[in-house]
């Protein structure tokens, strides 16, 4: 099995994805009609796809983490991989999640205190809000995506040893075929775009995206996997080229289909194509070696990836506050949103998230 590695270039992808989500939400929520509808900036009008990138990254990163613990030569890690996984995921996700939910409830949407408060709290605390349309975006709209992520973690905890042994082709059939079956079934039962989108936020509606990242982690853990991740010009050119080709196909399908939610084929299969494109992109960035002056120049972008979780959770409450100020041109509003979101995420990372993560790591070492 290859040695454990930390692929820090993943942070470049995380940073790109979170800025995409922020801009996309600003465009959609504020109905910014003047934003470009052609060229490279068109990507931001389909910025919801960046959440799918997060799912692929998550499947890859957590897959590697749990596989290396299961195969660890350290008996403590090997025998307690489930406990270690839960502690690490708890420290990374839960504290800031609960903090931003509380702030959203008190300062952004306090009327929810008098409207099904206990049910809202229950569903969000147990990451079930994605299963109920009326509660999915009630407290902080972006948190719906954390629900299928945590559900995927639980799936890994239950079946990780099996998933490490089963053939990769069977994993592909299970993850991708399961998602196709689920989304195809939804299309036959639901009729409106909102209901189709809402139902597909279920873990089974995005399992192929987690699955592509997870399969990539399995590939890395094979005897021949490290060769695919080796940094050489042929690998880099191939992974980037294939990613761009598949990504271009995805964008063409999305923008050329008159009604995405009214056509069964794009609704059922497009997310899988997206996941494959993003998986190839992850492979490219994991194979890329950034050194010297290029590394120094990209430090701010690596940092954006480090604090991307905070930017993701903070930006909607901040946007809701900014939108209360009228008469400010959209471009300035967006700039303010980005600056304050990055600042809030930076503060919460250094003074809230990281100290908790460090304490949890110390707890692991002492037990």
C-alpha positions in Angstrom: 0.0 0.0 0.0 1.4 3.5 -0.8 2.6 5.7 2.0 0.2 8.1 3.6 0.4 11.5 1.9 -1.2 14.9 2.5 -2.2 16.3 -0.9 -2.1 20.0 0.0 -3.0 21.0 -3.6 -6.5 19.9 -2.8 -6.7 23.2 -1.0 -6.4 25.1 -4.3 -9.5 23.2 -5.5 -11.3 23.9 -2.2 -10.5 27.6 -2.5 -11.7 27.8 -6.1 -14.9 25.9 -5.2 -15.9 28.0 -2.3 -15.4 31.3 -4.1 -17.5 29.9 -6.9 -20.3 29.1 -4.5 -20.2 32.6 -2.9 -20.4 34.3 -6.3 -23.1 31.9 -7.5 -25.3 32.5 -4.5 -24.8 36.3 -4.8 -25.9 36.2 -8.5 -28.9 34.0 -7.9 -30.2 35.6 -4.7 -29.8 39.1 -5.9 -31.0 38.3 -9.4 -27.9 40.0 -10.9 -29.0 40.1 -14.6 -26.0 42.1 -15.7 -23.5 39.4 -14.8 -21.9 37.9 -17.9 -23.8 35.2 -19.7 -21.0 34.0 -21.9 -17.2 33.4 -21.8 -15.3 32.0 -18.8 -17.4 33.9 -16.3 -20.4 31.8 -17.4 -19.0 29.2 -15.0 -20.3 31.2 -12.0 -23.8 31.1 -13.3 -23.6 27.3 -12.9 -21.7 27.7 -9.7 -23.9 25.1 -7.9 -21.6 22.6 -9.6 -18.9 23.6 -7.1 -20.8 21.8 -4.4 -20.5 18.7 -6.5 -16.8 19.3 -6.6 -16.8 19.4 -2.8 -18.5 16.1 -2.7 -15.9 14.5 -4.9 -13.1 16.0 -2.8 -14.7 14.7 0.4 -15.1 11.2 -0.9 -11.4 11.1 -1.8 -10.1 12.7 1.4 -12.2 10.7 3.9 -11.6 7.5 1.9 -7.9 7.9 2.2 -8.1 8.7 5.9 -10.1 5.7 6.8 -8.2 3.3 4.6 -4.9 4.3 6.0 -6.1 3.9 9.5 -7.6 0.4 8.8 -4.2 -0.6 7.2 -2.1 1.1 9.8 0.8 -0.8 11.3 0.0 1.0 14.5 -2.4 -1.4 16.3 -4.1 1.5 18.2 -5.0 3.2 15.0 -6.0 0.0 13.3 -8.3 -1.2 16.1 -9.8 2.2 16.7 -10.2 3.5 13.2 -13.9 4.2 13.7 -13.3 6.2 16.9 -10.5 8.2 15.3 -12.6 8.9 12.2 -15.5 10.1 14.3 -13.3 12.4 16.5 -11.5 13.9 13.5 -14.8 14.5 11.6 -16.5 15.9 14.7 -13.7 18.3 15.4 -13.7 19.5 11.8 -17.4 19.9 11.1 -19.5 20.2 14.2 -18.3 23.2 16.2 -18.4 25.8 13.4 -21.6 24.2 12.0 -23.4 24.7 15.4 -22.0 28.2 15.8 -23.2 29.5 12.4 -26.5 27.8 12.9 -27.0 29.6 16.2 -26.0 32.9 14.7 -28.3 32.4 11.7 -31.2 31.6 14.1 -30.7 34.5 16.4 -29.6 37.3 14.0 -30.8 36.3 10.5 -34.0 34.4 10.9 -35.2 34.8 14.5 -38.9 34.1 13.5 -37.9 30.5 13.5 -37.7 30.6 17.3 -41.5 30.7 17.2 -41.9 28.4 14.2 -41.2 24.6 14.7 -38.0 25.5 16.6 -37.6 22.0 18.2 -38.0 20.2 14.9 -35.6 22.5 13.2 -33.0 22.0 15.9 -33.5 18.2 15.9 -33.2 17.8 12.1 -30.1 20.1 11.9 -28.3 18.6 14.9 -28.7 15.1 13.5 -28.1 16.2 9.9 -31.5 15.2 8.5 -32.6 18.5 7.2 -31.9 17.5 3.6 -34.8 15.0 3.8 -37.5 17.6 4.6 -38.0 20.4 2.0 -39.5 22.9 4.4 -36.5 22.6 6.8 -33.6 22.1 4.3 -32.6 25.7 4.1 -34.3 27.1 7.2 -31.4 28.0 9.4 -28.4 28.4 7.0 -29.2 27.4 3.4 -25.8 25.9 2.6 -25.9 23.4 5.4 -28.1 21.0 3.4 -24.9 19.8 1.8 -23.4 18.8 5.1 -26.3 16.4 5.7 -25.5 14.0 2.9 -21.8 14.3 3.7 -22.3 13.2 7.3 -24.6 10.4 6.1 -21.8 9.3 3.8 -19.4 9.3 6.8 -21.8 6.9 8.6 -21.9 4.7 5.6 -18.1 4.5 5.6 -18.0 3.7 9.3 -20.4 0.8 8.8 -18.9 -0.7 5.6 -15.3 0.5 5.3 -13.6 -2.9 5.7 -15.9 -4.3 3.0 -15.3 -1.3 0.7 -11.6 -1.8 1.0 -11.8 -5.4 -0.2 -14.4 -5.4 -2.9 -13.3 -4.9 -6.5 -13.3 -1.4 -7.8 -15.6 -2.2 -10.7 -18.2 -3.3 -8.2 -17.8 -0.1 -6.3 -18.5 1.9 -9.5 -21.6 -0.2 -10.2 -22.9 0.3 -6.7 -22.2 4.0 -6.4 -23.0 5.1 -9.9 -25.7 2.6 -10.7 -27.4 3.4 -7.3 -27.5 7.1 -8.1 -28.9 6.5 -11.6 -31.6 4.3 -10.3 -32.5 6.8 -7.5 -32.5 9.9 -9.7 -34.3 8.1 -12.5 -37.0 6.9 -10.0 -37.4 10.5 -8.8 -37.9 11.8 -12.3 -40.8 9.3 -12.8 -42.5 10.4 -9.6 -41.9 14.1 -9.3 -42.8 16.8 -11.7 -41.5 20.2 -10.6 -37.9 21.4 -10.7 -37.9 22.4 -7.0 -39.2 19.0 -5.9 -36.7 17.2 -8.2 -33.8 19.2 -6.9 -34.9 18.9 -3.3 -35.3 15.1 -3.5 -31.9 14.7 -5.1 -30.2 16.3 -2.1 -30.7 12.9 -0.5 -27.5 11.0 0.0 -28.6 8.5 -2.8 -29.0 11.5 -5.1 -25.3 12.4 -4.8 -23.8 9.1 -3.9 -22.1 8.8 -7.3 -20.2 12.0 -6.6 -18.9 10.9 -3.2 -18.3 7.5 -4.9 -16.1 8.9 -7.6 -13.8 10.5 -5.0 -13.9 7.4 -2.9 -13.0 5.1 -5.8 -10.1 7.5 -6.5 -8.9 6.9 -3.0 -9.2 3.2 -3.5 -7.2 3.4 -6.7 -4.5 5.3 -4.8 -4.4 2.5 -2.3 -3.7 -0.2 -4.9 -0.1 -1.3 -5.8 -0.4 0.5 -9.2 -2.3 3.5 -7.9 0.7 5.6 -7.0 1.9 5.4 -10.6 -1.3 7.2 -11.6 -0.6 10.0 -9.1 3.1 10.3 -10.1 4.0 13.8 -11.1 5.2 13.6 -14.7 4.3 15.6 -17.8 2.4 12.8 -19.4 0.1 12.2 -16.4 -0.5 15.9 -15.8 -1.3 16.6 -19.4 -3.6 13.6 -19.7 -5.6 14.2 -16.5 -6.0 17.9 -17.2 -7.0 17.3 -20.8 -9.6 14.6 -19.9 -11.0 16.7 -17.1 -11.5 19.7 -19.4 -13.0 17.6 -22.2 -15.6 16.0 -19.8 -16.2 19.3 -18.1 -16.9 21.0 -21.4 -19.3 18.2 -22.3 -21.1 18.8 -19.0 -21.4 22.5 -19.5 -22.6 22.1 -23.1 -25.3 19.6 -21.9 -26.4 21.9 -19.1 -26.6 25.1 -21.1 -28.1 23.5 -24.3 -30.9 21.6 -22.6 -33.9 23.9 -22.5 -35.2 22.4 -19.3 -32.6 20.5 -17.2 -35.2 19.3 -14.7 -37.7 18.4 -17.5 -35.4 16.0 -19.3 -34.7 12.6 -17.7 -31.3 12.0 -19.3 -29.4 15.1 -18.1 -31.1 14.9 -14.7 -30.1 11.3 -14.2 -26.7 11.2 -15.7 -25.1 14.7 -15.7 -24.0 14.6 -12.1 -22.0 11.5 -12.8 -20.2 13.2 -15.8 -19.5 16.1 -13.5 -18.1 13.8 -10.8 -15.8 12.1 -13.4 -14.6 15.5 -14.6 -13.9 16.7 -11.0 -12.3 13.3 -10.1 -9.9 13.8 -13.0 -9.3 17.3 -11.8 -8.5 16.0 -8.3 -6.1 13.5 -9.8 -4.4 16.3 -11.7 -3.9 18.5 -8.6 -2.8 15.6 -6.5 -0.2 14.8 -9.2 0.9 18.4 -9.5 4.1 19.5 -7.7 4.1 23.2 -7.0 7.5 24.6 -5.8 9.7 27.7 -5.7 8.3 31.0 -6.7 5.0 29.4 -7.9 4.4 28.0 -4.4 5.0 31.4 -2.9 2.7 33.1 -5.3 -0.1 30.6 -4.6 0.1 30.9 -0.8 -3.1 33.1 -0.6 -5.0 30.5 -2.6 -3.8 27.6 -0.4 -5.0 29.6 2.5 -8.4 30.1 1.0 -8.7 26.3 0.8 -7.6 26.0 4.4 -10.5 28.3 5.6 -12.9 27.3 2.8 -15.3 25.5 5.3 -15.7 28.8 7.2 -16.2 30.8 4.1 -18.9 28.3 3.0 -20.8 28.5 6.3 -20.4 32.2 6.9 -21.2 33.7 3.5 -25.0 33.3 3.4 -25.7 34.9 6.9 -23.3 37.7 5.8 -25.1 38.1 2.4 -28.4 38.3 4.2 -27.0 41.2 6.3 -25.5 43.0 3.3 -28.7 42.8 1.4 -30.4 44.9 4.1 -28.4 47.9 2.8 -30.0 49.2 -0.3 -28.6 51.3 -3.1 -25.1 49.7 -3.3 -24.1 48.6 -6.8 -23.9 44.7 -7.1 -20.2 44.7 -7.8 -19.4 46.5 -4.6 -21.8 44.3 -2.6 -20.0 41.2 -4.0 -16.6 42.6 -3.1 -17.8 43.4 0.5 -19.4 39.9 0.7 -16.1 38.2 -0.3 -14.0 40.3 2.0 -16.1 39.9 5.1 -16.7 36.2 4.5 -12.9 35.6 4.2 -12.3 37.7 7.2 -14.9 35.9 9.3 -13.6 32.5 8.2 -10.0 33.5 9.0 -11.0 34.6 12.5 -13.1 31.5 13.2 -10.3 29.2 11.8 -7.5 30.6 14.0 -9.5 31.3 17.2 -12.2 28.7 17.1 -11.9 25.8 14.7 -8.1 25.1 14.8 -7.9 25.2 18.6 -10.7 22.6 18.8 -9.0 20.4 16.2 -5.7 20.7 18.0 -7.3 19.7 21.3 -8.9 16.7 19.7 -5.6 15.6 18.2 -4.0 15.8 21.6 -6.8 13.8 23.1 -6.2 11.1 20.5 -2.5 10.9 21.3 -3.2 10.7 25.0 -5.7 7.9 24.6 
